[in-house]
């Protein structure tokens, strides 16, 4: 990959961070601002981490990073062992939004690019990313909208892309120790290079742009929904699952920690408040109990079609 292409991707990612911050700030009271921290990494690279604490969003983190190193971490080479110990450069934007209202889902989006110098002196590159949704209360209308946007942005790249990357998301965001998905999925892809640079870059860009189309209507629809202490406590309990996934299973968290990244930026994805409760039980047939049925892979668009009048 040329230096010009790397500069283009960096500029695109910085602009994306700005756009995402403007999007989240637009829902808050006038004067709400992201705190920005500019940081440098001793081994190479750095980034800018932005965090917002507001009334609609209890915490939003939107981080840009560009880091380099002498050897790829193990989390990045488990599927490509031939690249172990290869010098690398990685850049990306990651966001996690934890809303205050329990009826507005938590969400995560990430787009990233890695380039590697192989032992024989040649280079390799790949794109990765996606977005996913973690609701606390099962609202089919919201889930279907989320997946319709995902399907639509995938469509220009072939009919097989949405089902493949949806399935990848379901499989990746799965808590094996709980036997449940982290949420209702979305899109996930990694090691994307076989399409050629231009097509891979175009798809990666479409996923980045599509996030606001997918999440914006949910914010408008749910941010002012009435709720009480029961819903709030359930939200905090379910946030504990989010923490469990990030610390036990997430490759992105492991990559950041193993590569000597900035810990505060890596762990900005954690909710500001969460709780655990031994042998937690919900009332049968309650809205809280219905959530469990959503935490397994399914064809959400087919489910919407079956329920259509």
HELIX and SHEET records of a PDB file:
HELIX    1   1 UNK A    3  UNK A   25  1                                  23    
HELIX    2   2 UNK A   74  UNK A   77  1                                   4    
HELIX    3   3 UNK A   81  UNK A   83  5                                   3    
HELIX    4   4 UNK A  140  UNK A  155  1                                  16    
HELIX    5   5 UNK A  159  UNK A  172  1                                  14    
HELIX    6   6 UNK A  197  UNK A  222  1                                  26    
HELIX    7   7 UNK A  229  UNK A  248  1                                  20    
HELIX    8   8 UNK A  251  UNK A  258  1                                   8    
HELIX    9   9 UNK A  263  UNK A  266  1                                   4    
HELIX   10  10 UNK A  267  UNK A  269  5                                   3    
HELIX   11  11 UNK A  287  UNK A  294  1                                   8    
HELIX   12  12 UNK A  300  UNK A  307  1                                   8    
SHEET    1   A 7 UNK A  35  UNK A  40  0                                        
SHEET    2   A 7 UNK A  45  UNK A  52 -1                                        
SHEET    3   A 7 UNK A  57  UNK A  69 -1                                        
SHEET    4   A 7 UNK A  87  UNK A  99 -1                                        
SHEET    5   A 7 UNK A 106  UNK A 117 -1                                        
SHEET    6   A 7 UNK A 123  UNK A 134 -1                                        
SHEET    7   A 7 UNK A 185  UNK A 192 -1                                        
SHEET    1   B 2 UNK A 174  UNK A 175  0                                        
SHEET    2   B 2 UNK A 180  UNK A 181 -1                                        
END                                                                             
